[in-house]
Each structure stands twice: as C-alpha cells, then as structure tokens.
Amino acid sequence: MAPTNSKILVVKLGSSTLIDDQGRLDKAYLKTLAYQINAIKQQGWKPVLVSSGAIACGLELLGIEKRPSDMPSLQAAASVGQNALISAYAEAFADYDILTSIVLITRHTTARRDSYLHARDTLERLVDLGVVPIINENDTVSVEQIRFGDNDTLAALVSCLIKADECVIFSDIEGLYSANPHLDSSAKLIEEVDHITPELMAVAGGVTSTVGSGGMITKLRAARVLMTAGIDMVICHGRRPDNLIDLVAGKRIGTHFSAGTPMHDITPKKLWIALGDTVKGSLIVDAGAKQALISKGSSLLAVGIKRVEGMFGIDDIVDIVDENSHVFARGKVGAPSSEITLACGRSQQEIKGNELLRNLAVHPVVHRDDLVVFE
C-alpha cells in the first residue's frame, strides 16, 4: 500500500502491546509509537488510535497485582487508569507537536443511530483539524464493555464510522496462524486472507495474553465486517519495529485481510446494524434462505427459518446463522422472537390465515434494507 495524502489509518493497540512484563505502562514504547505516528503523518496519513490499557494502568497505580474479577474494582481501575493512559500519550506525542484528544465510547452511544452519527461527525472534525484522537471504551460506567475482545470491535466500528482506508490491529503475535503458535510449533503464518470462511473462524484460538481481554476470534469478526465494508485490515505484532512505517510503505507484514470490491451495498445504516449494537439472538436458516440472501439480495422470510435462539424484541439486532453454525449475516428483525418462533418454516400464505402472525404476513422477518451479509 503506497503512501497517499489524506488517507485515514485506524490503529488498535491492546494491553498486551502497551503493558510491559511487570504490568506497567511502557512509556518507552509510547515514544517509539509517537515517532512512527509522526512519520506517517508527514507522509499525509491521518492516524486514529483505538487504545486499551486503562484498567491495566489503573491496577498499577492502585497497587493491585492481580486483575480482580468484581466489576466495581475493574471500573475503579479504569477510572484511575484512563487519566494516566491519556496523559502518557499526550506527553509522548508532544515531542512532535502532535495534539491528541480522548474520545470515550460505549455501546449505548452506538446503539442509537443519531448518537452514532454525532460520534462520526466529531471524529471526522478532529481528524480534519490534525488531531490524533485516542479512542477507548468507557469502562468506568459501561458494564457490557469490560468483556472479551471488545476493542477489536470498537476499532472496526471506528474504521467504518470515519470511512478509514485501512485498519491495523496490534497483537502479541505476528498475525493469524494455521494453529495457535503458543501451543503448536508447526503453526504457519497466514499472510493473505480474502474471505472469512468457517474453517478460518475455527482456527482462531482463545485468549493469548495475560493482560489483554481479547483473542483472535474477535479480530476475525472485526475483519469480516471491515472486508464487507471495503476496508482492508492487518493484524501484526504490536512490538515489531517500524510496523506502521513499513505498512504505509507497502511492505508485507502480519496477516493482510483484503477487502477487494464490496459485494453488497453497505450503507451507514447497515454498518450501524453490523457493529453498532449488541446482538440479542440468532435466526438459524436453511440452505435455500442462505443462498437467497447472499446471491439474490432477498429479504429473510419466515419460511426459510428453521429455529430461533434467544429472546429479543422488534427492531433488535440478531445474527443469521446457517445450519453449520456459521454466522453469515446480521440484521434488524421486524418481529419479536416469540412471533418468529411461531412462524418458523411457514409460507406467507400459511401465515396469512393466523391472526397472531398478521404482521409477518405482509412484512419479512428481516428486510433487505436492514440486513448485512458478510459473504
């Protein structure tokens, strides 16, 4: 990828990259990061950072050696650590006269489309002003956010919000491997991915870091949405020297997820559906329904649904899953789970004669305008 003016690069930094072996924020690493950020800015790039590390910083300052499991302690650590984390970024970047800002986001912010769009406008303005936004989840007040790998999703969300040209996710390994390299010495780095298959999802291992909360599976889920949106993604080792400089110079590093040409029309509304709200349940569909959704751009009708998992209401977001348990789409439902359960496998004609299902007789379960297909 050759450097070009006015391209946006989103960089996600996990705790495993930012925290040293003693569990402390590595300020020396931040200085090397600031050097790279300045270098790519000089080439016309506009970097945006999505940073973990607040909880780890807070635990260090509070003198807590082992990560607690209770939510009040985690949120207290986040409150203390967020200030220290952002101050350290500001200090390191000040050496290059780079102004930083803090943007704290929760799923409650992005679940509503109007606040989602306000967040987009703010980020775009910061980037236009030459500021490097440092984005994190608001762990202090958001219970749902302190969970497995959510900043990978946040990085994908931010990339889609501001229409980034590329998203790079720093990890504690060089990229996606054929097996877990910590456990299997024969594991091989997968350098190029152009399609997220069920086999790749199966390859993704669990948590590989003692200080982070994410794993490779969340990175693949982020890549799946980014590729659908036409945004390339790279996973590479966060401590690899000059990784960002090499990336914008077009050198091959880590695993590159190539977006290619988007197969489907991904509107801002659909991106919000794909990433902006938590999934409330699943619809398992038959092969015919899957084919119609992927190839024909159809809406999802009750006749193609085999069963419903979870409890959800009208307008909630659900995963759409094939009979092999592979998530291939996501959408906003037009009926509650109780109603869809009664309608499963029934044709529109059959539904029409049931007063309880009158809504689904004239409306699909998921309209194509409210559907994001990942394949």
Summary of the structure (lengths in Angstrom):
residues: 375
radius of gyration: 21.5
end to end distance: 24.2
largest distance: 71.6
contacts: 1294
relative contact order: 0.11
helix: 42%
strand: 21%
